[in-house]
Amino acid sequence: MPTYQTTGIVIGRTNFGEADRVVRLLTPEHGKVSAVAKGVRKIKSRLAGHLELFSETKLMLATGRNLDTITSARLAWYPHQLAAAYDRLGLAFTFATAVDRLTEPGLAQPKLYALLREALDILDAGATGELPELWFKLRLLEILGYRPELGTCLTCGRRDADTTYAFDPVRGGITCAADTTPGAKPLDQAAIKLWRLLADYPYATIKQIAGAPTHAIETLQLCDAFYEHHLGQAFHPA
């Protein structure tokens, strides 16, 4: 049976049989991988501590017909501070669930892997609230190819610093005042600029922007509406 090595972040787990578990992992080279961890639910399992949710683990897997099998696992990193912080833990579940549901197996995802690893790291370091949530969601849209149009009016192509814009989640971008449609909500110039930066830059840069948390609070619902229409779910923290 062919084997391969990879590093993966655990994004989901499902009990399987009496003592096994199907572990869903995001890997850089193979994208999403679902693999069986045999006996992992037994008290004396050597794999259990290396396959916790959100852990980054170095793995050896055996290729199977339907599911691969994890033959060895070694913990590389774990966000220990999340367990005692309910709000940040909720965001971590939200991020992992979004990645799990919006990615297909078998496609290399190095950028998505880097995003998820960065997101878990900033949550472990104390980031919380609407700003990291909006940052992650817009970065995820960029990586998956669903980036909203934030440069020009969807209808007339107008790009003017003095123009009032609105965001239309159904059409997927901004419209100028003359072309605003029912359902579009105001999105001011400062918020539009922030959204562009959120889609392109690491969180370490974003958190330095004055007023960013306030704009995130005011506009996160517009991003969620975009997710609802185009991806079928907004992925709210529990």
Sequence and secondary structure as in RCSB ss.txt:
>XXXX:A:sequence
MPTYQTTGIVIGRTNFGEADRVVRLLTPEHGKVSAVAKGVRKIKSRLAGHLELFSETKLMLATGRNLDTITSARL
AWYPHQLAAAYDRLGLAFTFATAVDRLTEPGLAQPKLYALLREALDILDAGATGELPELWFKLRLLEILGYRPEL
GTCLTCGRRDADTTYAFDPVRGGITCAADTTPGAKPLDQAAIKLWRLLADYPYATIKQIAGAPTHAIETLQLCDA
FYEHHLGQAFHPA
>XXXX:A:secstr
  EEEEEEEEEEEEEETTTEEEEEEEETTTEEEEEEETTTTSTT SSGGGS TT EEEEEEE  SSSEEEEEEEE
EE  GGGGG HHHHHHHHHHHHHHHHH  BTS  HHHHHHHHHHHHHHHTT  SHHHHHHHHHHHHHHHT   B 
SS TTT    TTS EEEETTTTEEEEGGG  TT EE  HHHHHHHHHHHHS HHHHTTSTTHHHHHHHHHHHHHH
HHHHHHS      
